[in-house]
Amino acid sequence: MIHNLLLLGAIFALLHAANLTEALSFLSRPMVTLAASAFGIEAADRGTEIVLGGLVLPWTQDCSGVNTLVILWGVTLWTNRHRPFDRGLLLRLLLCVPAALLANMFRILTLAAYRYVFYPQWESEELHYLIGFLWLVPFLFLFVEDLRRMDRARWIEVVYLSLVLALLAPAIFSPGGSIVALSTLVFLAHNRVPDDAPPRLSLAYAAWAGAALLIAWSNMESLWIPWLLLCPRLVSRPLLFSWSGVVILSGTVSLLAMRPEWQIAVALALAYRLYLMVRGGIEAPSPASHALPRAREIAGLVVLGMAPFALSSLIGIEHPVERPPGGVMARQLTFNSYQLRLASQPDDIRVYWYGAFGDGRHHSLAACMRFRGLILEPVPGREEVLTGGNLWMRDFYIHDGELKSSYADYLLASFSPFAAPGVHVILDAPADSMTAAYFSGESEKLAARLLAAHRKQRSGSEAHAGLPPSAVRISQLR
């Protein structure tokens, strides 16, 4: 068990391996442009974007292939944990790098082909993850020892681990991401295919499938990781029905993991569980040697395992992308984003308006910029302002007629399955052109004016439709 804990620590460190992104991007960009050129497509690398024919693809952290590499490393380490760390295993780990680059290249070209065919519609975030996972599967044969000769239980465990890591890797850089990662890995370490089929398995599968439909319909993406961890065939029932297991499972939900008071409770549960694991009071069960899942059950698991990647796009509640209000100068950047110009706006401050990408909730500013390769840190004494790359940055959310100045408040307001995603407003300015305090104050004024214009347009639209204007509340800025 100590050996397993060390491996979990290694996977946790890999999930935070931010310094890999730049190196992988340096290798990935020319691979994509060369592959496109080989197909007769005019390609150009502009650093922050890739041009393929008439398509301009923004280059983000996700495009570097770091998530694919982390998944391959994590699966390779975990599935080879019972063998010594010899040259063969080291060679596998080294070969994960070119394999991840190759799988990532195919993923980007597939996404580019999708965007070309369905333009101006963009692929959903779930489709990003699905295409990445599908291109990952062929490479599992190279890095998982004796995969072709494994029984069904081991196959299920390997694919299951890959699915969980595929969802976990992008969530690391969201608020509370480290707590989500630790909770997920500790819970995942206990999940195995048991020797005997769990009792009332059919009923458990029905409830699990129903939960998937509800999550997809309500676009509650943050619940997909705990949903996967509760797979009826693999979930550890002793852990699930213990107080520490329930608290740890709650730590995989980002809405709870970002709350400081809940982080303390999760940390205590994790410490208690890790103590039991080190003491030897808990031993993960071995893979099943009999009572293997039947082909029909495996087919059902495959279909349900794809739910986090595709089901929301099929049955999720649709909300229209909110456009900037009239009376505001707006230059469209992408299908859902605009650069705005308000009257008397300071020249050095830029204002961006982001409608929802698909029907899911917005990410935090730090997470958005992290996916673009920019790491932001709070300014001491002005924690509402983030800095990175010689920029001051601050964000607000317009949701249901209210202005939210913190991501936690926005998530609470949009938690309802019927809630629209709202708008993400991001402001930035050169750090050497003004103080953080001045930037913060001007950002509040601009955000309040933008809200007033949005409120005016919303009231006019309701009046035009013959409806009484809704009561609109403005929350106080912190």
N, C-alpha and C positions, 0 to 999 in steps of 0.2 A: 504493500500500500504506500510506503514511503516513496518507492520508485514511481508510482502513479502520481503522487503529489508533485514530485519534481517535474514530471512531464507536463502536468497541468500548469505549473509555474512557467515552464518554457513556452507553452502555447499562449499563455496570458501575455508574456513578454513579446512574443511575435505579433500578437494582435495590436500592440502599441508601437511596432517598429516603424515609426514615422520617417526615419532617416532613409529607409529603403525606397521611398516613393520617388525621390528625385533621380536616384540612380536607375531605377527601372524605367522611369519616363524617358531618360536619356537614351535607353536602348529600345523602348517600345515605339517611339515616334518614327524613327527611320524604318523600322520593320513594317509598320502600317503603310507608310508612303511607298516603300519599295514593292510591297505586295500589290497595292492598288495600281502602281505603274505597270506591273507585270500583266495585269488584266486590261491594259490600255486606258486606264483612267488617269487623267492629269491630276497629280497630287502635289501638295506643297505643305511644308511644316512651318507654321508661324509662331511656334513656341507655346502660346496659350490656346491655339486652335489649329486644327488640321483641315485643309481644304482638299476635298475629293470631288473633282469635277465641279458641279454647281453647288455642292453641299459644303457648308462650313460647320465643322464639329468642334464645339468647345472642348478643350483638353482639361480634364479634371484629375484629381488624385485617383479616382476609380479607374481611369483609362490607363494608368501605369501598369496595372496587373498585380499590384501589391496584395489585393484581396485573394486573388487566385493563388499566389505564392504562399500566403499564410495558410490557406486551406490545405494545399498540398503538403506543406511542412507539417501541419498539425495532424493530418491523417496518417502521414508516413511515420511520424514519431509514435503516435498512439497505437497503431496496428503492429508496429515492430517493437513494442515495449518489452516483450518477453525474451528478446534476443540480445546478445551483447552488442555494444556500440563498436562495431568493427569497420573495416574498410568498405564492406558491402553496403552497410547502412549509411556511412558517410558519403559514398558515391551516389546513393539514391537521393540524399538531401541536396547534394550539389546539382544533380540533374533536374531537381525541381525548378531551378531558376530558368533554364532554357525552355522547359516544358510550360511553365507559367507564362513566359513571354509569348510562346507559340499559341497557347490557348487564348491568351488575351488578344492577340492579333486577330484570330478568327472571330472572337466575340465582337470586336470593334467593327470589323468588316461586315459581319452579320447585321449589327445594329445600323450601320450606314446603309446597307441594302434595304432594310426595313424602312428607314427614314426616307430613302429615295422613292420607294414604291408608294408610301402612304403620305408623303408630304402634302400639306403643311402639318399633319398630325404627327406628334412625337410619341415615341414609345413610352410606356409607363415605367415607373421605377421597378415594379415587380417584373416586368419583361426584361429589364436589365439583368436582374438577378437570375431569372430563368435561363436566359441565353448563356450567361456566364457559367451556370451550373452544368448545362448540357454539354458545353465544350470542355468542362472539367472531367466529366465521367470517363472518357476514353483514356485519360492519363492515369487513372487510378490503377489500371492494369500494370503500369510500369513501376509503381512505387509501393504497392501493397503486396507483400510477399505471399506467394501461393494463392492469389486471389481467385484464380480460375478453379482451383481445387478445393476452395472453401465450401463449407456447407451453407445452407440457406440462412442460418442464424448469423454467421459472420458477415455474409453479404448484406443483410439488413442493417447490422451494426455499422458497417463501413459507410454505406450510403446515408444512413441516419446521421452519423457524425458529420459527414460532408454537408448535409442539408442545414444542420444547426449552425455550423461554422459559416456557411454562406450567408445566413441571415445575421449572424453575430458580428462579422467583420465590419460591415458598414455602420453598425450601431455604436461602435467603440467611441467615436468622436462626438457623439451627442452628449448633452448634459447627463451626468450620472452613468456614462458609458462604462467606466471601470467597474462600478458596482454591478451593472448588468452582466459584464463579462465574467467577473468572479462568480457571481451567483449561477450563471448558466453553466460554467465549466464544472463547478462543484456538483451541481445537480446532475449534469451529464455523466459525470464519473460514476454515478451509482446506477445508471440505466443500462440494462442488459436484456437480452432475450432469455427468459428463465427456462429452466429444465421442463417445467410443466406449464401448460396453458393457464393463464389467470382465470379465476372464476368469473362467470357472467361476462365473458369476453365480447359476445355479440352485442349485448346491451351497452357495454362500454364503448364499442366502436360506433354505435348509433349516436350516443351522446357526443362523442368526439367529432363525428361528421356534422352533427347539428351545430356544434360550437364553431366549426369552420365556416359554415354558411352564415352564421350571425356575424362573425368577425369580418368576413369578406363583404357582406352587405352593408355593414356600418363603416367600412374602411378604417378599422382600428388596427393599423399595422403593428403597433407596439405590442399587441397580444399574440402575434404569430410565434415568437420564441417560446413563451410559456406553453402555448398550445402544442408545439412540437415536443416539448419536454414531457408533456402529459400523454404521449402516445400509449394507448392501453397495452400494447404488446411489450413495450420496453420500460415503462415507468417503474421505478423502485417503490413498491407500496410501503415498505417500512419507513422510507424517507418521506413519502408523500403524506402519511398519516402521523407524522411527528410534528411538534411545534416548530422545530428548527427548519424542517423541510418546507412547511407552509410559508414561513418568513423568507427563506431563501428563494422560493418560487416567486414571491411577490417582488423580490429584488430584481427579477428579470423584466419587469414592466417599467419602462423608462419614466412614466409619469410618477411612479412612486420612488424610483431610484434616484431621481434628481432632488428629492426633498431631504434636507439635511437631517431632520429628526428621524426620518425613516432609514436613512443611511446608517445611523447608529444602531438601530434595531437589527438591520441586515448584517452589519459587521459583527455584532454579538453572536447571531445565529451561525454565521460562517466560522467564527473562531471556535464555537462549541463543536461544530461538525468536524472541523479540521482536527481538533483535539481528539475526538473519538477515532478519526481515521488514523492519526499518528499512533494512538495508544493501541490500536489493533482491535478495537471493539466493533469495527465495521469492516467488513470485507466484501468487495464487489463480487457478485456471482460470476461464475465462469460461463462462457458461451454454451448454449444448449447442445447436448449430444444426442438427445432424442426428443420426441414430441415437437419436431420441427414444424414451423408454419407451413400450411399447405399452399399450393399454387394460387388458389382463389384468394386466400388471405393476403398473399404477397402482392397480387394484382391490385387489391383494394388499397394496400399500403402505398403502392406506387402512385395511384391516382390521388389519394389524400395527401401524400407527401408533396405533390405539385401545387396544392391549394394555396400556400403562401405566395407563390410566384404568378399565379394566373387567375385565381377565383375572383379577386376583387375587380379585375378588369371586366369580368363577365357579368357579375350580378351586383356590383357595388352601386350605392346611391350616387347619381350623377349631379354635380353642381356646376353651373356655368362659371367660366373664368371671369372674374370681376375686372373691368377695364378702368383706367384712370377717369376721374370725374371731368365733366366739361369745364371749360374755362382754365384748364391747366395745360400748358404746352407739354406734349408727350411725344417722344421719339421711340417707336417700337424697335426693340432689340431682337426678341424672339416672339414666339406665339403667345407667351404669357408674361413677358417682361418689358418694361419701358423705362427710359430715363426721362425724368420730369424737370420742368422749369417753372417755378412759381414767381410771382411778382415780388421784387425786392429781395430775391434769394441771394445770399452772399455768393460771390463769384467762385470762391474756392470750395464750396460745399456742393457735392453732387447728391441727387435724390433719385432712388430707384424704386420702382413699383413692381412687385412680383405677384401675379395671380398664382393660384395653386397649380403645381405640376401634377396633373391627374386630379384625383379626388381625395388624396391623402392630406394629412396635416403638413404644415410647413416644418422645416428643420429650424434649429436655432441658428443665429448668425455665425457662431463659432463652427458649427458643423457644416454649414453651407460653404464657408471659406476654406475649411479643412479639406473638403472634397475638391476644391480648386487649387490645393497645394499651399494655401496661406494659413499659417498658424497664428491665431490671435490670443492675446493675453489681456486681462483687465488692467486698466491704468490704476496704480495705487492712489487711493483717495477719491477716485472717480470710477468705481467699479462698473458703472453703467456704460462707460466708454471702453471699447476694446482697441488694441493697437497691434500692428503687424505690418511689415513692408513699408514703414514710414508713413502709415495712414492712421488717422483716427476713424473709428467706425462705431456706429450705433444703429439699433434697429427698433422698430415698433410693429405692432400687429393691429390691423383694423378688422374687427370681427363683430358682426351684429350691431353695428353702430357705436361700438366702443373702441377706445384706443388703449391697447395693452402695451406696457413698456417692459414687461418681463416674459420670458418664454414659459415659465411655470404658470403665470396667470392666463396666458393664451391657451395652453393645453387644457387647463381646467375649464375655460370657457367653451372650448371646442370639443369637450369630451363626449358630448351626446352623439349617438349614432346619426342623428338627423341634422347635426350642425354642419354648416358650410365651412370650408377651409379658411375663408377670409383672405386677407391681403397681407403680404410681408413688405414693409417699407424699410429700406436700408439707406443710410446716409454715410458718406465718407468725405474726408478732406485731408490734404497733405498735413502731416504732423508738424512740419516746420513753418506753416503759414499762420497758425493760431494755437492757443492753449487748449488743453482738453476741456477745461471748464467753459470757455467761450463756445467751443464746438458743441458741447452737451446742451448748453442753453439755447443756442440757435437751432439745434436739431429738434428740441422740444417745441419751439415756436413753429417750425416748418411742419412738423408732424401734426400739430393742432390745427394749423390752417388747412392742411390736406384733409384732415378729418372733417372740418367744417364744410369744405367743398364736396366731399363724398356724402355727407349728411344732407346737404342741400339737394344734390342730384337724386339721392334715394327718396327723399320726401316728394320731390317733383314727380318721380316715376310712379310712386304710389298714388299721388293725387291724380295723375294722368290716367291711371288704371281705375279710377273711381273708388279707391280705397282710402280710408282715413289714415293719415300718417302715423306710423308706429312710434311709440315712445322710444326716444333714443337717449341713451345714457352715456356719459363720458366719464370714464374712470380717471381718477387723479393720477398724474404722472409721479412716479417715485423720484 
